[in-house]
Amino acid sequence: KEIRIPVKAGDMFEEMHYDYADAVRYAAQVFRQAAAKKYNRVVFAFDESDLYDAPVVRAVRNEALKLKKVEGEDFLIMKPDAAAVMMFTAPLPGGTCYAYDNLWGDIVSDAMDLGASIASVNSVILLADGRVWPEMGGAGTAPDLMDLAKKEGFLRYDPIPVIEGLAIGVSQAAVAEPENRPLKSYAQALHEAYINVLKKGIAPPDLASKLKSKQKTGVDTASFVKAVRLELLTLLGLKEEAAAQTLELQQTLREIR
């Protein structure tokens, strides 16, 4: 069902990054909370080449200058995809606070809940005009889906944001290693793999009805991931592995509506 929420004049729709004053308040709050929790460093997951993120990056550096924080030691600024990959594959030693915007925060918190059973910290952002903007992490979509999975016996979670996030992360790594052709090929293949699966009419149940293909099959999370893996192996030219994956997919495919 579609839920319509009434709005009124003065309601906030834009991301805080449009307003530099809000970005300053946000940066100060992150540094303050990191100090209170005695974190070793803060990773700000924002892209300074992006128009949405640029005011936040500027605010972070200005606030750090006031606090005599050293970039590279006390804090780092990383693109969101690179920070996400680092969190899951090579986290920094010691206590590290990761500061994301809302969209990436949702992706990362759901991935943490589903993949590692780690609940992300709730936050309250104090805006420049005195309003409070609460955010909930680790207490929304992912836990609800886990409760539903316990009842139904399978996951309905849409893994596409995580798959694409990994593809972007690997792609960024490939940029840093231009001579590493296999890395670049893997990044491209991973991106194309899930798109090809969608084109074939296979998708998580909430997306199946939106496909343009004639065949529209809703499948559980495990089946979708296996279908993507099959496509990935095929794109990489791994014929034997792809054949084995085809058999496994045929035997375990779970169609749900």
Secondary structure, 3 states (H helix, E strand, C coil): CCCCCCCCCCCCCCCHHHCHHHHHHHHHHHHHHHHHCCCCEEEEECCCCCCCCHHHHHHHHHHHHHHCCCECCCEEEECHHHHHHHHHHCCCCCCEEEECCHHHHHHHHHHHHHHHCCCCCCEEEECCCCCEEEECCCCCHHHHHHHHHHHHCCCCCCCHHHHHHHHHHHHHHHHHCCCCHHHHHHHHHHHHHHHHHHHCCEECHHHHCCCCCCCCEEECHHHHHHHHHHHHHHHCCCHHHHHHHHHHHHHHCCECC
